[in-house]
Amino acid sequence: MAAKAILHMLSTLKHMSPFDVNMALDAGYDAAITYTDVTLGEVRALVQDAMFSRSPAAALRTGIFFAGRDAILALDMMDAAKQALLKPFEVSLFADPYGSFTTAGAMVACVEKVLRKKKKRELKGARIVVYGATGVIGFSAAVIAALEGAEVTMVGYSGVERVQKSAAEIEKRFGAKVACADGSTPAQVRSLLVESEIALCAARAGLQVLSKEDLAAAKSLLIAADVNAVPPLGVEGCGLHDNGVEISQWGALGIGALAVGDIKYGAESGLFKQMAASDKPLFLDFRHAFALARKLV
């Protein structure tokens, strides 16, 4: 009888996301076992316990998923897991904290497609402002866009201190430079938008980031993308399903949360399926999420 496909899901939070559990089971895992309040120091023992409990022939039917709400910590946990692996018992690893890697990958992939198709431009060199950059989705989107050669500015709603720390981490870890800006007032938010060509809105649910008046002031804006599906939406006038619809008199195009969400679902499900079916150990993060999202848009 074939070994069951088992996914061990590790979260630093009190609860594991039901969203991720459902996605994993629907993608083909026979069982998804959750572990919560997990610390970085506990990862090695948990991974080896899962790894050594199965024969080498069944090793690749075992997966480890890293959740939580901290992108850097999830990547650190995956690194710790890699160091704990031992041939021929290697298992596959997948980090997607708070769904941020697949959501950010989908968001940037959707922007890239609309930018190419309707504006005849590439991400490289584009001036991108990221609102909600202190959150895990905004952080991840900033990293992806910066690695593609965009000129990225991360905006902090409570000042620049937190985004400066994030920017330093991005340069240290990924070798990409991003700028930081204060977005603690509506005037600052609008000023940054006026200077940008693309706006990525990843603020918390139910918070309007950009108003119609903001959009009307932004003559150079090409695209505004939003991942907030809870009213009021992040970009006024941008519908949930919009995917390249004009939202300003200057021809700016909107990409709504459910247009991004459709690609996010496909990316997360697809990566789970890749991991469950692979004949070699996989180590999946935001780079793989973006690569798959590009194929799905």
Helices and strands as residue ranges (DSSP letters): E 6-10, H 18-26, E 31-35, G 40-42, H 43-52, G 56-61, E 62-66, H 71-84, E 92-95, G 97-99, H 100-119, E 127-131, H 136-147, E 151-156, H 161-174, E 179-182, H 186-194, E 198-201, H 212-217, E 223-226, E 243-246, E 253-255, H 257-277, E 283-284, H 286-296
